[in-house]
Amino acid sequence: MDTYTPAFLLLQQDDTVLRLPGDPTGTGEHVETARERGLPVYTGLDETPSR
């Protein structure tokens, strides 16, 4: 992943990722990067922890 893209830079600040349906370019790479960083990746709102 290009380390200067806005999505990559945001991943440096995130503590979770919500992967919404669809197939935009680069999504798989963003999810892979998040998982490599040990971030939880949720695929639906029902999976996210409630506060």
C-alpha positions in Angstrom: 0.0 0.0 0.0 1.2 3.5 -0.8 2.1 4.9 2.6 1.1 8.4 1.6 -2.5 7.8 0.6 -5.2 9.4 2.8 -6.6 5.9 3.7 -3.2 4.6 4.8 -2.6 7.8 6.9 -6.0 7.4 8.5 -5.1 3.8 9.4 -2.2 5.1 11.5 -4.8 6.9 13.7 -7.6 4.3 13.8 -8.2 1.6 16.5 -10.8 -0.3 14.5 -12.1 -0.6 11.0 -15.7 -1.0 9.8 -15.7 -2.6 6.3 -18.9 -1.8 4.6 -20.3 -3.7 1.6 -19.1 -2.9 -1.9 -15.8 -3.3 -3.7 -14.0 0.0 -4.0 -10.5 -0.1 -5.3 -7.9 -0.8 -2.6 -10.3 -1.9 0.1 -8.8 -5.3 0.4 -5.4 -3.8 0.8 -6.7 -1.4 3.6 -8.3 -4.3 5.4 -5.1 -6.4 5.1 -3.0 -3.5 6.5 -5.4 -3.0 9.4 -5.2 -6.7 10.3 -1.4 -6.6 10.0 -1.5 -3.8 12.6 -3.7 -6.0 14.8 -6.8 -3.8 14.4 -10.2 -5.4 14.6 -12.0 -5.3 11.3 -15.8 -5.4 11.5 -18.0 -6.2 8.5 -21.3 -5.0 10.0 -22.7 -2.6 12.6 -24.0 -5.6 14.5 -20.4 -6.8 15.1 -19.2 -3.6 16.6 -19.0 -3.3 20.4 -21.6 -1.2 22.0 -20.7 1.6 24.3 
